[in-house]
Amino acid sequence: MESLLVVEGFETLRNQLIEELAKDYSIIPGVDYAQAIAQFQKFVPRVVTLDLGLSDPEGFYCLQWMLARQPDTKVVVLTGNGDRETAHRALHCGAYDFYQKPVNLAELKLVIRRAFQLSGLEEERRRLKETLERRGMGLEGIVGQCAAMQRVFSAVQMVAASDVPVLITGEAGTGKELVARTIKSLSSRADAPFVPFKCGAVPKALLERELFGLEQGEASGGQCPVPGKIEHAGKGTLFLDEPAQLPHQLQLRLLRFLPASKLPRAQGAGELEEDLRIICASSGDPAQAMRGGDLLEELYYRTSVITLELPPLRSRGEDIMLLAHLFLRRFAQACNVRARGFSTAAISALESHAWPGNVRELEGRVQRGVIMSDGPFLEPGALGFSEEATLGEVPPPRNLTLREARDRVERKAIGAAVHASRGNLAKASELLDVSRSTLYDLLKKHGLFNAGERQ
């Protein structure tokens, strides 16, 4: 039998609650807040009913103390008749729901039962999410559950076992350098250096020196050779980002190096043997760059023995929220804040956004949200979304089935109603013209319990 902590200062009501609720739960009584804290420490119940009429400052301290130690506890606060300000403040502090006195035991039992149901669902979801994340993490921190990313994982494992040149393509912010680092870390060169070089970020006058280095006497007054990125890579991996942005003369010099990994030295000083692997990346279409004359044809074919294409975030479906929660936990821990999830409106905004900046943009928005949010659930504004963008129409993706289209519209309508009612589920159910129990079922259906129940 589930344990339920009942904190009530009025003896008559407390005894009445205990007598009635003991039919369904193992009751842990709390006469006052001090005893409530002691009982909570001892039994760690999943659901608590907390009377806030004893003393507001102490009651809110007790509420915040419990949630600080067990954030997933469902606390149902009981308030005086008409005391909506206290109730809303409690919800803002993280309470699961509120119930105004005088108590109707049948209604209160329904609220408590749903709290236990939600707690069980959240626990099941956590276990499933951990399993999926372990499966999705897969390779050195790259996260993805969608089919396209699973194909990338398989390809990365295969190419890591060889030394063939790899070309990684994908829009800016999709994680090309992270994939390159993963290939290196899974290869026989794992302990050797990984040297990234952004070909378009270095002034043309310095490109040759940065990439190939300088020999003794080449620089004015230079007494010693200056090693370039190729030499720094040694027996490791050189990551060239956008090689099409190199001048043709440097692309030609790179071609001389590629066949035997021999670095031509200046002024007849011979060659430097370098046993390294080259991985290239391009945000555009490298074949188009070759046809347009920016990328030498021979260099294109030499560097693209294997091509890995990374999908844009907007096409990765379920990965959007998977990554959002991963970033949320990371930044909340780093900033020591209690942000634990996203509101219904925030989830809607995240899932409908076009993500022109891909994973990099998502990471930045979540980091901003953690810093700018003052509650446990991040709202669209904290993430940098306008209300119009949150509730505006989003064109459906291609190949959307009728059922998927209906579900999307239904989910969007629920999100808009909860957002418009500022988290008041009774008001949201009125706006949607459904009963509160139906709204709970819809929240369950669309996986919106965290956001919808506790805004």
Order of alpha helices (4+ residues) and beta strands (2+ residues): beta-alpha-beta-alpha-beta-alpha-beta-alpha-beta-alpha-alpha-beta-alpha-beta-alpha-alpha-beta-alpha-beta-beta-beta-alpha-alpha-beta-alpha-beta-alpha-alpha-beta-alpha-alpha-alpha-alpha-alpha
